Amino acid sequence: MRARVRRAEKYGFCSGVRIADLKVRRFAAAGGRAAVLGQLVHNERVVEEMEKLGVRTVGDLTAVDEPTVVFSAHGVPPSWHDRARTAGLKILDTTCKFVYDLHRESQDALAEGDHLVFIGDPKHREVIGYTHDLNPAAYHIMATVEEAAAVDWSRYAKIKVFYQTTLNAEELEDVVQTIERRAARVERADTICYATKQNQDAARLLAHDPEVDLIVVIGGIRSANTKHLWEICRESKPSYLVQGAGDLDAEWFREAKVVGLTAGASTPDYVIDEVEARIAELTPA
C-alpha cells in the first residue's frame, strides 16, 4: 500500500540560507571566482553544487587562491574581514541578518559591562564568530547543566545569555535556569531564529498528529537545526534522519500509512522533493 506523505507546515530553507545560496549562484553565473570559508550552509548537496559551479570550500583564509572569499550564512569574527582585506581579497558576505543582530546585541551588552554567556557549540562557526575576537574572561560557552553548575556566577554583577540561533531553546532551559539560580542578575536575549522556531513548532505538531506513523527528517549531517528537528520528532514517533533519497530504507515504511516529512533550514527544496518521490517508489500501490 502506498504511504501518504504529510509535510510539516513549515520546513526547509530559511530566508538567510536561501539568500546566501542565491548570492553565490548569481556570483558564479556572472563568472566570478571565489572560495567559501567553511560550508556555505550545513548541507553536503549544496556544498557539492557550489564545487560544480567553481566555488570551492576551504577551511582557512590562507587557503583562498581565488580573488574573492565568501563568508557563509553562519558569519565570521569581525577581525576576519580585516584579515581578508589585508590579504588582498574581495569579500562576498552572505552572513544571515539574524547572526549580525546577535553580533550587535552581544557587543552592546559587553559595552554595558555584562558578562556574556553563549549557549551553543564552541566549535560551531556561528559561535566562533561571536567569541573569537573577545577576551576569554568576558564570556562563557556552554550547553550542559554540568558546565553551568561548575561556574561561580556570583562573581558577575550582570549576565546576558545568548543562544546559538539554530538551537532548540526548550531543551536547554535547565542550563539557563542553573545559571539564573546562581547569579545575581541574568537577562536572556531572544536570539533563536524565527525560521528555526517555526520549523521546530511545525515538527512538533507533525509528530503529535495521530495519523502519522513515522517521520523522515531531511538535512545535512553537520546541520545543528536539522538534528534538533529529529530530536523533537523522535520523542513522539519513530523518526529517521537522512541526507537524501539514497538514505531511505524500504523496511521503515512496511507498515506505514502516513509518513511525516520535515527538513532543516539548510535543505534545498529539490532534495525534499526527491525524498518524497523515493518514498512513493518504496511504498508502491
Secondary structure as UniProt FT lines:
FT   STRAND          4..7
FT   HELIX           15..29
FT   TURN            30..31
FT   STRAND          34..37
FT   HELIX           44..52
FT   TURN            53..54
FT   STRAND          56..58
FT   HELIX           61..63
FT   STRAND          68..71
FT   TURN            73..74
FT   HELIX           78..86
FT   TURN            87..88
FT   STRAND          90..93
FT   HELIX           97..111
FT   TURN            112..113
FT   STRAND          115..119
FT   TURN            122..123
FT   HELIX           125..131
FT   TURN            132..133
FT   HELIX           136..138
FT   STRAND          139..142
FT   HELIX           145..149
FT   HELIX           153..155
FT   STRAND          159..163
FT   TURN            165..166
FT   HELIX           169..172
FT   HELIX           173..182
FT   STRAND          186..188
FT   HELIX           194..207
FT   TURN            210..211
FT   STRAND          214..218
FT   TURN            221..222
FT   HELIX           224..234
FT   TURN            235..236
FT   STRAND          239..242
FT   HELIX           245..247
FT   HELIX           250..253
FT   TURN            254..255
FT   STRAND          258..263
FT   TURN            265..266
FT   HELIX           269..282
//
